[in-house]
Structures are given as structure tokens and as C-alpha cells.
Amino acid sequence: MSHVHTEIDGHVAVLRIDDVKTLNALHTALIKELILRFEEVEQNEDVRVIILTGTDRAFVAGADIQAMSKMDHVAAKEFGTLGAAVFRRIEASPKPVIAAVNGFALGGGCELVLACDIRLASDKAKFGQPEVGLGITPGFSGTQRLARAIGFCKAKELIFTGKIIGAEEAERIGLINTVVPHETLMQEAILLARLIAKKAPIAVHLSKRAINEGWDLSIEEGIELEVDLFAQCFETEDQKRGMEAFLKKEKVVFKGR
């Protein structure tokens, strides 16, 4: 049975994780299906923005503890490697990825949120990395991305205590961008996605590259990267189309070329 459903409307694709019985807990089959569906929409040339979301109560409530309880060292390393690779693949996508967090985003769910470019949350959403309460560390890159998102000290506090926080605190510390009413979460996510989709797709992609790849560079190296990517834009039809429309005070429709 499929637990990742795809909806495409114009330039926006929505991937909905839907395994109500487990609150969308991540297991090997679901992770593999998630990346399969993700790559399908990513390869769709009409899709410019991807939204990841869950069901009414949960984005992803964590990993499948029942399955993990039976793992040995080798199996755990394989599972962690799979999850980390899939989340890294999502993070590195040339297309912007928006997390629309409906409810619980714990453990692997919080780590999946952190792999997304922009993060919207329902006012009912909950976040946390509670793994130490199970005798394990975060395994899908949570120690790395959480520290980069909210700072070392705050990341250590959340991971060491396993504390679960609400959406308002998550916004305050920089884990998410915006909190919206639960009932309007998807409406807000789609409006944001459509706003991004109206911009030049190549320019958005190169901007994402500049931010992601520049993160670990020196400021000099980051600036050099940005200048190179800026110059690449001038080889595109969209750059010519966009500037011509601006000068003529006309509406522009970008083609992604």
C-alpha cells in the first residue's frame, strides 16, 4: 500500500505522507517510497516547487521504534545511512522544498523538516529530537542540521533533554519560518509555493545553490561562488525576458530556460 501521495497543481507538487496507524513513522519502505515519489515530481519539468506534508495529526512522528528495537549495529548503520542520504538528497534538490508541518515532527520528522528549504507549521505542530530517551542519538543528520539552524547551545539543549516544543517556540528559535492556523496551513503553503513558482526557476535554483554551498565556505569563497552563479544567469533566456519586461513595465512569464 502506498503511504506517499502526490498531487500536482500547475507548477506546485504536494507530497503527502499518509500512514495514519503509525502517525507516519519512518521505516525503510516508507523512506524509499518517499524518495521515489520525490524524484518523480522533481523530474517533472512543469513542477517548480515541492511541498512536503503529512496528515492532520502528524507530519512525521518519528522513526519506527518497533522496527528499530530489533536492529543490531550493522542494521542500525544501514538504516541511518539510508535516512541521511534521502534527506540530503531532498536538501540538495534543485527545486525549492517547503515543509508544511501539520502536527508531530519528532525525531526523524524534525530531521525531515530541517532538510527542507522553508518551513511552515500549524499552530498545533510539535517539534523535538527525543532520541536520547530511547538510548540513541538522532540518526538522520539531526545533530548536524539542528545546530546549524538554531545554534550549538540551543541544539544541545533540545537534543540532550529530548524536550518537545510547540510551534511558537520553534519559530522563536529559528527552527521554522512561520506559524499559521492549523486550518489554513496548506492554503498558506500553496500560496507561498505559487509565489516562488512565478519567479525565474533557474535563478531560484542558483540562489539555493549559493546559500547551501556557501554555508561552509569562507566569506571570500562564498562571494566568489555567488559571482560565478550570478554570471551564469546571463546565459539564460529568463534573464533576458525578465529584464526586458522590467524595462518595458510588462508582466513577465518565466520559461525556466
N, C-alpha and C positions, 0 to 999 in steps of 0.2 A: 504494500500500500504506500502511495506517495504521501510524504509529510511536508513537502515544499511545493507550494502552488504559485504559479506565475500568472500575472495579469499585466497586459501591456495596453497603454492608452496613449497614443501619439508617440512622443519621444520619451515617455516615462514608463519604466518597468517596476512592478511591485513584486517582490518575492516574499511570500508569507509562510513562515514556519508554523505548522499546524499539527501538533501531536498532543491533543488535549489531555489524554490519560496521564502523560508524564510531565505536563507543563513544559513541553518542548525540550526536555532534557536531551543533551547531545550524546549520541552514541555513534559508533563507527559508520553504520549505514546512513544515518541522517546527515552526518558531516559530509560523506561522499555525495549524497544526493544534493546537498546544499551547493557544493562547488560545481556540480554538473549543471544545475539549473542556473547558477550564477554565470557560468561561462556561456551558456546558451544565449542569455539575454545580452551579455557583454559583446558577443559576436554579431548580434543583430544591429545592422548599420543604422536602423531607424531609432534605436534606443540611445539616448544621450545621458540619462540619469537613472540610477538604480536605487530603489528604496528597499531596505530590509526591515521586516516587521514580524510580529508574532500574532498571538491570539489575544482575546480580551483580557485574560489574567496574567499572561506571561509572554515576554519577549523570548528569552531562553532562561529557564530557572536554574540551569547549571548543567553539569555533565551527568551521565547515567551512573549513579552511585552503585546500583545493583551490578552493573557490568564491571565497574572499576574494582569492586570488592573482591573479584575473582582474579585480578591481574597480578602477575609477578613482575619482576624488574624489567624483563625483556618486553612483555606485553605493554607495560606502562610507558616505556620509552617509545614504542611504536605508535601508541595512541597519542602521546604528547607531540610526537613529530608530525603526525597527520594533522592534528588540530592546528598546530603552529604554522604549518605550510599552507593550509587552506586560508587561515586568517591573514597571513602575509600576502597571499595571492589576492584576496579581497582588498587589502590595503593598497596594493600596488596597481590595482586596476586603472587603466587609462580613463575610465569614466567615473564621475563623482558618485559616491555611495552615501546615502542618507540612512541613518538608523532611526526608525520610528518606534520608540520603546513603549510598549503597551502596559507592561506590568513588571513582573520579576525579571531582573537581569543580574543574575548571581553567578559567580564562578565563571564558567565558560561563556555565559551570557554577557557578563560585564566585559569579558575579553573580546567578544564579538563586537560589542558596541565600540570599544576602543579601536578596533580595526577600521571603523567607518570614518568618513571624512567629516560629516556633520551629524550631530546627534540631537534629535528632538525627543522629549519624553512627556508622557502623560503625567498628570499630577498624581496619579496612583502608582507610578513606577517606583521600583525599589532596586538599589544597586549595592553590590558588595563582592568581596573576594573572601568567602568564608572557609577556604580550604584548610587552613591550619586547625580548625575544629574537627577535621576528619583525619588529621595526621599527615597531611600532604601540603605541598606548595601549590600555588597556581601553576598550571601546566601548559596553557595555550598563550604564553607570552604576556601574561598579566603583570608580572613583576617589572617587565621592561616598558610596556606602553603606559601603565598607570603612573609610574614615576615620571615619565616624560610629559604626561598630560596634566598632572596636578602637583608635581614636585616630589622630591625624595621623601621629605619628612611626613607629608600627608599620606603618601602612598604606603609608607611603612606603618603608619598608624592604622590604616584600614586593613592592610594585609595581616599585620601582627595580631590585631584584635578580632579580625573576622567580622567587624561591625557592619551591619546593613543600614544604609542611609536612604532617605527619601529623595524625591526628585529635586526639591528646592535646595537641599544641601548639595546635591550633586551639581546643580547649576552654579551655586555659590563658589565651589572649589574648582570649577572649570572642567569637570568630568563630562558635562553635556553643555550644549549651546543654549537651549531654551526649554522651559516647561510650559505646556499648554493644557487646557482642559481635556480630560480623558475623551470626551465625546467628539472633540474636534481634532484629535491627533492626526488622523490620516488626511483630513482636509488640509491641515496646515503643512504636512509633509509634501503633499502633492502640489500645493501652491508654490512651495519653495523649489521643488524639483522642476516645475514648469518655468519658473523664473530663470533658473540656471540653464535649462534647455534652450531658452531663447538666445543665449549668448553663443559666441563662436566656439564650437566644440573643441577645435584644435587648441585655441588659446586657453580654454579651461583646463584641458589635459596638460598642457605645458606648464601652466601655473601650478597645478597639482604636483608635477614633477619637481619644479623648482623648490616648492615648500618641503616635500618629502625627502628629496635627495640632499637638499641644502642643510637639513637639520643637523647632521653630524659633521658638516664641513666647517672649516674656519670661515670667518666673515669674508675674507678675501676670496676664498674658493667658491663660497656661495654666491657672491656677487658675479664672479666670472661665469658660473653656471647660468645665472639669471640672464646675463647679457647674451650668452650663446642661444638660449631658448627664445629670448626676445627677438633676436635676429632671424631665427627660424620662422617666426610668424610672417615675416615679409616675403616668404616664398609661397604663401597661401593665397587662394582666391578670396577667402573670408576677410583677410586684412584689407585687400583692395576694395572689396564690396563694402566693408564696414566704414572705412574712411571716406569713400565716395558718398555713401548715404549720409554720413555726418555732415560733410561739406555742403551737400545739396539739401540738407534738412529733410531727408526722406526716411521712411521706415526701412529697416534692413531685415532681410531674412537670410540667415547664415546657412550654408550648404555643407559645412564640415569638410571643405576641400581647400 
